Amino acid sequence: MFTSKPAGLSPKLTGGSSFIRCRGGPLKFDKAWLSYDQQADLLINERGLQADRNVLISRLQEVGYYRLSGYWYIFKRRNNPGCEDATDERFLPGTTFEQIWELYVFDRQFKLVVLDAIERVEVYFRVQLAYELAGATGVFGYLDNANLPRLNKADYSDFIEHCTEQYERSREPFALHFAEKYGDDEKLPPYWIMVNLMEFGTLLRLYNGASPDVRNKLARQMGVSTRILRSWLIALNTTRNICAHHGRLWNRGIGTRPAIPTRQKHPTWHNPFEVRSDNICGILTILSYLLEKVAPSTSWRNRLFDLLDTRSADELGRMGFTEGWQECPIWKPWVERHDKDETD
């Protein structure tokens, strides 16, 4: 399992647009509408994709040309070594639509696995944040700005406005029950209800506003600094949104790069394998690390490894699983356990 070296096709994203530059002005969009039949003919006849035309048309109707294009760009000539024309839209010789569709299906399954891990981390964090804040400041502590000392007056006012909006629009039975039973006296619910209604961005603001004692305690539970934990939560929220909006995930950076623990304090993140923050392997490594704390008995990694086993070494490399990643101390015991279970 996971032993071959990445083949090293260039993963660059370049070239190929349908814009023309107006003299002295910005680019002007110049792409015509095409029917599904025309899209299929373009891909097969002009760009050299090997495909059953009827199947291709069906997939274009189901998923759309634009969404699928995110999965076929690695098969374009312009994105691979030896191509001297950055505008060459043709596929590499022998490229089949089945290869592209397999990647799309893999990514769809992959996002479900990633979402499962993020859900476990997110639910744990909501519970712990509410528990610590309610214990330190009272069950309605967030209604007093003094209990969220890191939020200035304007930020706190915006925070409460978001809480009110999210509470009032909720149709969760527990929120409706609280409103019916206590709504005459309480305009907003206690911590343990409110944190389960908050959008993740609002939850992050609550964490950012908490006292250093609460933030440090939660970070210590994860074995990292508050700065690291905050960056992880932001990155996981971005990843969660990509999954929820059906974006491509398998071979991309997520934009909001998480901080990696320092080599001096956390050498396992750097030696013998350097965990990077600019690829999905970095996100998965963070999730695996956090799950050791919040769900130590989970079989999540087995499902992840089973999926990764279906991809080529080159594709794993594009995800950041380059040569030697199995030796990373955060992954190694789980890889060995999975391999042992496969051979037993």
N, C-alpha and C positions, 0 to 999 in steps of 0.2 A: 504493500500500500504506500502511495505517495513517495515513490523512490526515484522516478525519472526526472531528468533535468528539464527546465523550461526551454523550449526551442528558440525563444527569443525574437519572435516577430515584433516589429515596432508597434507599440500601442498608441502612437501619436494620433491626435485628432487634427486634421488639417484640411485645407482646401475645399473645393466643391461647393460653390454657392450659386444661387440664381439671383444675384443682385448685379446691377450695373451702376456705375458711378456717373452721376450727372455732373456736368462741367461746373466746377466751383461749388458743388453742393454735396449733400450726403448720398449714400447709396440708395438706389431705388429698387424695390422688389419687382422682379420680372419673371415670375413663375406662373404658368397657366394651369388651370384646373384640368385634371385628367380623370377619365372614367376608370373603373377598376380594370376593365379590359385593356385600356391604354397603359395603365401602370404596369400590368403584367407583361405586355409586349415590350415596353421600355426596358424592363429588367432582363427579360429573356433575349430579345433580339438585338438590342443596342448595347447592353452591358454584360451579356454573356453568362447570366445565371442559368444553371441547369435546374429545371423545375418542370413538374407536371403543371401545365397551364391552368387547368381547372382547379387543382388543389391550391395553387398560388393565389388565384382570384378569390377563392373561398377564405383563405387566411387574411388577405388584404381587406376583405369585407368584415371579418371578425375583429381584427386588431388594428388595421390601418397602416398605410405606407410609412407614415412619419414615425410611429412607435417602433415598427420593425427595423427602420433604418438604424436605430441605435444598436442593433444586434448584428447588422451586416457590415458596418463600417470597417471592422477588422479584416474583412475579406476583400476590401477594395484594393486595387493595385496601388493607388496613391498613398496608402497608409502602410506600405511595406517596403523593405530595403530594395534598392535597385531600380525603383521607379523614379524617373527623372521628371515626370510631368505631375505636378501637384494638383492638377485639375482632372486627372484621369479617373473617371467614374466607373470604369469597367471592373468587374470582379476578377480575382485571381483565377487562372485556368483551373477548371475542375470543381469550382465552388458550387455546391448544391443548396437548394432551398431547405432541404432536410437538415443540413448543418445549422443553418440560421434558426430554424424553428426549434431544434433541440436546445439551442442556447436560450431562446425565449422561454421555453417551458422550464428549463433548469432555473432560470432567474425567478420565475413565478414561484416555484417550489422553494427556492432559496430565501425569498423574501418572507415566506410564511415561517420558516425556521428562525430567521432573524427576529421577526416580530414576536415570536414566542419567548425568546430570551429577553427582549426589551420589556415585554409585559411583566415578566417576573421581577426584573430590576425596578421598573417603575412602580409597581404595586408595593414592593418592599419599601421603597423610598417614601411613598406617600404615607404609609403606616408609621414609619419611624419618625418622620418629620412632625406629623400630627401628635404622636405620643410625646416626643421631647418638648415641643412647644407648649402643648396643653399642660404638661407637668410643670414647666418652668413659669408660665405666664397665665395660667387659667384656661378654662375650656373655650372662652371667647376672647382669648388674649390678643388675637389679631385685630380686634376692633379698636385697639389703643395703639396709636403710632409709637408710643414710648416702648412698646414691646417688640417693635421691629426697628431698632435704632439705626440700621444701615439704609433705611429708606427715608429720603427727605420728604418734606411736606407734599410736594407736587407728585412724587413717585408713589407715596402712600395713598394719596387721593385717587390716583389712577388705578392703583391696586384694588382698593375697595370698590371702585366703580366696576372693575372687571369681575370681582367676586359677586357683586350684586346682580350683574347681568347674567352670569353663568348659573347662579342659584335660581333666579326667577324664570329662566327659560328651561330649566331641567324638568324632565318628566319622570325622573327616577322615583320609584315608589317611596324610598326612604326620605327623599327630599319633600315630596308631596305630603307624606305623613307628618313630618316636622312642621311644615307650613300650616297644615290644618290644625294641629294640636297646640302649637306654641306661637303661631304667626302673629297673634295679637300683641304679644310682648316682645318677641325676638324677630328682628328684621333679617338677620342672617343666622345660620346654624353654627353649632360648635365645630371645633377643628376637625374632628373625625368624620363629620359629614362633608364639610366644605372642601377638604383636600380631595375627596373622591368625586367632586363636581368640577374642580378646577381644570382648565386647560393646562397643558404641560408648561407653557410659557408663564402662566400665572403662578404655577407651583414653583418654578425656578425663581420668580421674583420673591416669593415667600421665603425660600431658602436664602436668597441673597440678602434679604432684610433681617434675617434672624441674628441674634446675638452671636458673638464669636464663640461663646461656650457651647451653644447648640450646634453651630456649624462644625466646630472642631470635633465634637463628640461623634457626629455622623461620619465625618471624614475618617476619624480613627477607626471606626467600625470597619471601614473599607481598606484600612492600611495605607491611606494616601493623604496628601494635604488637601485643604479646602480648595485651593486653586486647581489642583488636578481633578478633584471630584466635580467641581462646577463645570470645568471644560468637558468632562466626560458626559455629564447630563445634557449639556447643550448639544454635543455631537450625537448622542443617542436620540435626542428629540428630532434633530434634522434627519437622521436615518429613518426614524419612525415615520416621519412625514413623507419621505421618498417612497417607502413601502405602501403607506396608506393611499398615496396618489398614483400608485402603479408605475412609478418611475423605474428606469433601469438601475440596478444596484450592483450587479456582480463584479464589474470591473471598473468602478469609478471611485474617485475621491468624493467626499460629501460636501466640500466647501468649507464648513466650519470644522477645522482640523482639531482633534483632541490633543491635549498635552500628554506627552509620554513621560513617565516618572524618570528622574535623573539617574544617570549611570552610577553616580556615587552612592546614592541611597537605595537604589533598586536595580542592581546589576543584572537581574534575571530578564529585564526588558531589553538588554543590550548585548548580552554575551551568553551563548555563542551565536545568537541570531539577533539582528537589529530589528526591533519592532518599529515600524514607521507609522506616521500619522496620516499619510497621504493616500492610503489605499484601504480597501475593505478588510484586508487581513488585520490591520490595526484595530478596526472597530470590533471584529470578531474576537481578537485577543483581549480587548477590554471587557467584552461580554463574558468570555470564559473566566477571566479573573474575577469579575464581580459575582458570577454565579457560584463560585467556590464559597463566597461569603453568604449569599442570600438563598441559595438553593443547592446545597452541597450534594444532595442525592439525585439530582436531575440526570436524565439520560440524554439531555439536549445535544451533547457533543457527538454521541453516536449517530444521531440523525444528521447532524452536520457532516460528519465524516463520510457517511453513506452517500450523501449528495456529492461531496467533493470527489469521491471515488469515480464518479461518472464523467469527470472532466479530464481533458488532456493536460499534460505538463505545461504546455504553453498557456492554456487557459488559466491554470492555477497560478502561473507566474504573473499573469495580468491582474489577478486578484491581490497579489502581494505575497503569495505563498511560494517564494523563490527557494532555491536550493538551500537545504539545511534548516528549514523552518521547523521540521519535526524535532529538532534538538533544542528548540526554545523551551526553557524550564516550565513555562506556563502551559505549554502544549504537550511536552514529552510524555508525562505519565499517562495522559488520556489517550494519546496515540498508541502507546504500548499496550494499554488495557484493551483498546478497541481491536488492535491486531491480534491479541491473545484470544479474545472472545471469538474472532472470526476463524481461528485455527482450531479451537476446542471442539 
